[in-house]
């Protein structure tokens, strides 16, 4: 048996309606807990890894040719 949703009230009635569910108060964050550091841009790390791998490749080619 399919469930039929209740019809939506008219726009004029929506303005005067109030929330039926009371929102609980938001708890304060504990300032003693360590905050996670903001994510840093890893682009510098990528360039360093690329440079080290290029250096290793050049050393391997140098050893192979000698």
C-alpha positions in Angstrom: 0.0 0.0 0.0 1.8 3.2 -1.1 2.1 6.1 1.3 0.9 9.4 0.1 2.7 12.5 1.5 0.6 15.2 3.2 -0.1 18.2 1.0 2.1 21.3 1.6 0.4 24.4 3.1 -0.1 27.5 1.0 2.6 30.2 1.0 0.7 32.5 3.2 0.4 29.9 5.9 4.1 29.1 5.8 5.0 32.6 6.9 3.1 32.3 10.2 4.1 28.8 11.1 6.6 28.1 13.8 9.0 25.3 14.3 7.4 22.4 16.1 10.7 20.9 17.2 12.8 22.9 19.7 16.4 23.1 18.7 18.7 22.1 21.6 21.3 24.5 22.8 24.7 24.0 21.0 27.3 22.9 23.5 30.5 25.0 23.7 33.6 23.4 22.2 36.1 22.2 24.7 39.1 24.6 24.3 41.4 22.0 26.1 41.1 19.6 23.2 43.9 20.1 20.7 42.7 21.5 17.4 43.7 19.8 14.2 46.2 21.9 12.2 44.9 23.5 9.1 45.7 21.6 5.9 48.7 23.1 4.2 49.3 23.2 0.5 51.3 20.1 -0.3 52.7 21.5 -3.5 56.2 22.1 -2.0 56.3 18.5 -0.8 55.4 17.4 -4.4 58.2 19.5 -5.9 60.7 18.1 -3.3 59.7 14.5 -4.1 60.0 15.2 -7.8 63.4 16.7 -7.4 64.7 13.8 -5.3 63.4 11.2 -7.7 64.9 13.1 -10.6 68.3 13.2 -8.8 68.1 9.4 -8.1 67.3 8.8 -11.8 70.2 10.8 -12.9 72.5 9.0 -10.5 71.3 5.6 -11.7 71.8 6.6 -15.3 75.3 7.9 -14.4 76.2 4.6 -12.7 74.8 2.6 -15.6 76.9 4.5 -18.2 80.2 4.2 -16.3 
